Amino acid sequence: MERFFQIAAVILGGITAYFLWTNNNDGAFVAAIFGAVSFFLSIRTQVKGRLNERERERLALEEEEEEELRRLEEAEEDEMDFETDEEDLFVRETRERR
């Protein structure tokens, strides 16, 4: 879409030049306005595309961070379970010795 607006702006610029050459000032004005609008629409689509790409990258980074947090929490839980198992084993051995 961006390329379409750029091409349209160039074509309308050429049409504007032709109208000025033939002293058709009204046609030149209208073509120049449409050319400017087309140019700014191409800039808008370009910026919008960049913003969407940054948003996708930000979301992907957030998902990676959340996944890393989940892994760390699971690792901590596993360590706690292991420590609890060791404590339970120690308590059992102590009871058996009595």
N, C-alpha and C positions, 0 to 999 in steps of 0.2 A: 504494500500500500504506500509505503514511504517513497519508493522509487516512482510509482505512478504520479504522485503529487509533484515530485521533482521534475519529471518529464513534462507534465502539464504546465508547470511554471515556466520552463524554458520555451515551450511552444507558444504560450501566451505572451511571453516577452517578445518573441519574433513577430507575432501578430500585432503587438503594440507598435513595434518599430515600423511595420508595414503601414499601419494606419497613420502614424505620424508622417511617414514619407509621402503618403497620398493626401495629406492635410485633412484627414478625418479625425478631428480631435475628440469627438464624442466616442467613436469606436476605440480610439487609443486609450481613452480614460477607462472605459469599461473593461477592455482587455487587460490593462495594467492592474486594475482592482482585482480581477479574477486571478491574474498571475501572482499578485501579492498574497491573496488568500491561499492559493495553492501552495506557495512557498512556505507560509506559516503552518499550514496543515502538515506538510512534510516534516517540519521541525517538531511539531506536536507528536506525530506518530513515532518519530525517532526517540524523543524523550520518554514517551510512554513505554516503548519497548525496553529501553534501558531500565526504567523504574521497575517494570515487571520482572526483568531478569535479576535485578538486585533483590527484589522481594523473594523470588524463588531461592536464591542463594542464601538469604537470611533464614528462611524457613528450613532449608536443608541443614544449615549449621545448627539451628535450634534443635532439630530432631536428633542430630548426632550428639549434641550435648546432653539431651535428655536420655538417650540410650546409654551414654557413658555413665551418667548418674545412676541409672537403674543397675548397671553392671557393678558399680562400686557398692551400692546398697546391698545387692545380692551377695557380693563377696564379704561384706561386713556381717551379714546375717549368717553366712556359712561359717565364718570364724567364730561367731558367738555360739552357734550350734555345736561346733567342735569343742569349744571351751566348756560348754555345758555338759557335753558327753564325757569329757575328761573329769569334770567335777563329779558327775554321777558315778563314774567308774571308781574314783577315789573313795567316795562315800560307801559304795558297795564293798570295796576291798576292806575298808576300815571296819564295817559291820561284820564281815566274814571273819576277821581276825579276832574279834571279841568273843 
